[in-house]
Amino acid sequence: MASTAWLSTITINTDSASLRRMRGSLRRDDTVVPFRDSDVIAKYINHVLDSNGAWDGIDAGITVTRAKPVRQPWQKGLQQELQPLLAEFSPKRRRQLNGLACCAFGALILLACFVTFAL
């Protein structure tokens, strides 16, 4: 017996109005509405396919899961370059930090003089 496989492409609008309609449809059919948008889309597609399969009387055994990457970057051997906590600053950044430290020290001395002589 020959079998025929069909390939379909589904384009889904994921704007807020479409997601509200999907959530409303799931609520009307007395199902629990997921919180995340990707779970709502997956559950809506699964629900539509199940209801159409039941209506036509054909059980295709279709399941839809939430989208996720096939392989994580660490599974491919990619690792993030670890930066040391006390990395060397550029000369420009070092001058800026020294200037900030001098200004802060000067402000602290002025505050101490003000508190000592004004009060």
N, C-alpha and C positions, 0 to 999 in steps of 0.2 A: 504494500500500500504506500503510495507516494504521499509525502507531506510537503506542505508549502509553508515557508516562513515569511512573515511580513515584517518589514522594517518601517517604523513610523517615527516621525520627529514631532515632538510636542513643544510648542512655544508658549511659555507661560508669562503673563504680565505679572510682575511682582511689585506693582505700585501699591500704595496704601489702600486705595479703593478696591482693588482686586483682592487683596488680602482680607479686607473687611467682608467682602462677599463670600470668600471661602470660609471664613470663620462663621458667618451667618448660616451658610449651608450646613456646616458641621453641627451647629447648635440645633438647627431645625430637625436634623436626623437623630437627635438625642445621643450624640457621641461626645466624648470629652474633647474639648478644644485645647491643643497644645499651646504653650507659651511662645516658643520660638517660631519665627516665620518659616524657616526651612522645614520644621516639623509639621507646621500647618499645611504647607504645600504638599509634602509627601503624603500626609494623611488624606488630604483632599483628593489627590490623584488616585490613591489606593481605594478610597471610597467610591469614586466615579467608576473605576474599572470594575470593582466588585459589584456595584449596582447594575452596570451594563451587562456584566457576565450573568448575573442572576436574571435579568430581564430577557436576555436572549437564550438563556438556558445553557450557556456554554461556560464551563469552568476552566479557565486557562491557567490557573495556578500562578497568578501574577502577584508579586509583592513589590512594594516601593519603599525604599529606606531613605533616610536623610542623607543628603549629599555629603561626602567626605573625600579627602584625597586618597588616592590609591596607595601611595607610599609616602610616609613621612620623610622629611629631609634627613633625619638622623638614621633612618633605615637605608638610605642611599649612601651613607658614609660621609655625609656633609656635617661638619661641626662648626659652630660659631667660634670665631677667634676670641679668645679670652683676653680682656684688657686688664692689666694690673690696676689695683685700686689707687696706687700712688704713681701714676704715669708721669713721665717728664713733661713739663710744660714748655711751650715754645718761648723764646726770649721775649716776644711781644707780650704774651700772657703773663710772664713772670714780672715784667715792668709794671703792668697794670695792677697786679696783685700787690706789689711792693708799694705803689702809689696809694692804693686803697688802705693798706695797713698804716702808712704814714699819716694819711688824713684821719683815720679812725683814732690813732694815738693822739694826734693833735686835738681832736674834738674831745677826747677824754681828759686831756690836761686842761683845756678851757673850761670844761664842766667842773673839774675839781677846783680850779681857781674861783669860779663863780660861786660854788657852794661854800668855799672857805671864806671869801672876803665879803660876799653879799649877805650872808646870814649871820 
